[in-house]
Amino acid sequence: MSIIAYNCPNIKVLVVDINAQQIAKWNSDKLPIFEPGLDDVVKKVRNKNLFFTTDLDSSIQEASMIFVSVNTPTKTFGVGAGRAANLKNWELAARHISKVANGPKIVIEKSTLPVRTAHSMKIVLEANEKGYKFQILSNPEFLAEGTAISDLQMPDRVLIGGANEEEAGRDAIKKLVWVYSHWIPTERILTTNLWSSELSKLTANAFLAQRISSINSISALCETTGADVTEVAKAIGMDKRIGDSFLNASVGFGGSCFQKDILNLVYLCESFGLQEVADYWNQVVILNDYQKKRFATKMISSMFNTISGKKITMFGFAFKKNTGDTRESPAIDVCRYLLSERAMVSIYDPKVEHEQIRHDFDEYKVLDQDMKFGDYVKLEADPYMASHGAHAICVMTEWNEFASYDYKKMYDNMMKPAFIFDGRNILNHAELQSIGFEVYSIGKPYGSTINME
């Protein structure tokens, strides 16, 4: 919405939330999320044609287009628990729009939704006593956290799905195309029917996650055969049919989208009786879980199969660099494995708030019931303090600053032998070994003094 306001000074954009605390943060000098470039954009248009408010009803009535961007988490109960999307928030939003609308509206799906959700939402929206008709469009977002601003300013494509077989549907599509055409070439604005648009978002995330799991599966093979996964990735990435994107082996993928959307896709396939297709995509998630467990297991076995009472420093808690987002971060699962062995974990991340880490430990139930957070987990604001007296460092997020640290200084203040486990392959491993570190890197068994068997 900030980018739309920035590029369309003739359009008034209202961002509405029922959470007054969140809206207050959006109106403050410190935004509630970290995203490179977002501060500048918001400050240039806020209170000009971009407004943050809790006045839901009047905002609905004033708007001609309503983007619904509510959370659609994976269900934790009932039919489809653990896989299906929970559409409660989307339906509640649709019912409220129907209740307070003062005329026909164009309602746009921004949330990631299962195929044919638009049909259900149209029924809900038009179940009003006033007889108002609504047009529903699907406009999924393909940005990536950390590069969201440039992704929005120069997108590969903008996808708009609608009832293109009807005149009213075509008119609604044209109006949204007009918004984006303020700054995006029309050849990059793709229009489809509703169902193709809804499915495209799930499929895009599934394909990206699949590439990560694919290269991570090869990283395990590399470690047992002597191959180097970075060399393999470069070799196959030079094939123009494959390309080099999303071929960096790592401890695994995280974030709010990949696992949730794949599981949603799995559930949809199962619902339609496509079990073999469901099994295929479910394996992407299984492989990702395997990679996180494999990384933690390597740490434990490398440190003589006992880490009880040992201090392990974790560099990075965000699921990727240039964001403070920790949802489904691999660091959470690795913490769980390490703490189950009663390790002492010290965490440093340059952007993740300590309050968020504490919240994640509670939400994801990282600690056993008999363990207290402060007894086993320390949150540090300085990487050198975090690593002081540690037996090992593990790199969980690919923050650029992690590669620039004075590791000789860290080594001198660590327990010996001192280990480094590079879960993102961003460090200079030869230099670390010359300092004296025992080094483990994803998909690179040779050059390390650690027994990888």
C-alpha positions, 0 to 999 in steps of 0.5 A: 500500500505504501508503494501504491501511494508513493507511485499514485499521488492521485489515489488516497490509500487507507491502511486499516487495522483493528489493532490500535497499537500496531497502527500507532507504530505505523504512525510513529518514527519506528515502524513495526517491521524492518524492511530496507527502504520502507521507512523512506517510502512511508515518510514521504507519503504518510499523511499526504495520500497514505493514512494509517487508521483504526476507523474500519467502518468509515474506511470501508465506506470511503473506499472503492477498492478494498485489499484484504490482507489478513493472516491465513495461517495453517489450521491447528485443529479440526479437518485439515489441521496442520495443512489446510489454511485457516480462512476465519480471518478472511471470512470475518473481514468479508462479513464486515465489509458486507455489513457496513458497505454503502455500495458496490465494492471491488474486493481484492484478495491479497492474502494467500488463499486456496483455489476457489476461495473467491467463490465462497467469499462472493457468496458471503459478501453478497449475503446482504440485505441491501442487494449490493454486488461485489467484484472479487479480484485475486492479486497475489504478492510475489515480493520477497522480504529483504528486497520487497521495495525493489520487488514492488517497484520493478516486479517481474509481473503483476498478476490480476485474476478476476471474473474475466468471462463477465463484463463487470469482472472485466471492468474491475480488472481494468480498474486495478490494472489502471492503478498498477500502470502508474509505474509498471509497464502494461506488458508486465501486468498479467490478467487471468481468471480467478482460479489461475491467479489463486493457484499461481501464488501457491505454485510459485512458492512451492517451486521456490521451496522445492529448489531449496530442498533439492539443493539441500538434498544434494548437500547431504550427498556432497558431504559423503562423497567429497563433492562441493555443493557450491561447485555443483550449484554453480555448474547446474546453475549455468544451464539456462534451463535451470538458472542459478536462483535459489541454489544456495545450500543452507540449513533450510528455508523458513518464513511465513509463506513457503511451508504454509503454502506447500502444506496448503497445496498438499491439502488441496491435492488430497481433497481432490483425490490427487494423493500422489501429487500431494505426496510429491509436494509434501516431500519438500517439507519433509526434506526441509525438516530433515536438513535442520535436524541433520545440521543440529545432529552434526553439531552434537556428534562433532562435539563428542556427542555431548553438549550438555552444559556447553555454551553454543552461540547462535548468530542470527535468528531471523529466517533470512537476512535483511528482515526481522521476521522469525516465522518458521525460522530454522534457528527455532528448530535448531534451538529446540534440538540443542536445548533438548540436549541441555546446551546453553544457547546464546543468541545474537541477531542484529535486527530481531528484537529480544522480545520477539525471540522470547515470544517465539520460544513460547509460541513454538514451545522450544523448551521442555516444560521443566526448563526456564528460558533464562537458565538455558538461553541468553540474548545478547546485543553484542556478537563478541559478548555472545561468543565469549566462553562459547564452545561453538558458534553456529551461523543461522542467518546470512547477515553480511556483517557475520562475515566481517567479524574478527574471528581471531578475537572470538577464538581467543575467548572461546573454549577449545577446541572451538567449533564453527558450524556455518549453516549459510556458507558465508564465512571464509572457512580456510581462514577460520581453519588457519586460526584454529577453528574446527569448521563444518560447512553445508555440503563441503566435507573436505577441508574440515577436520571434523569427522563427517561420518 
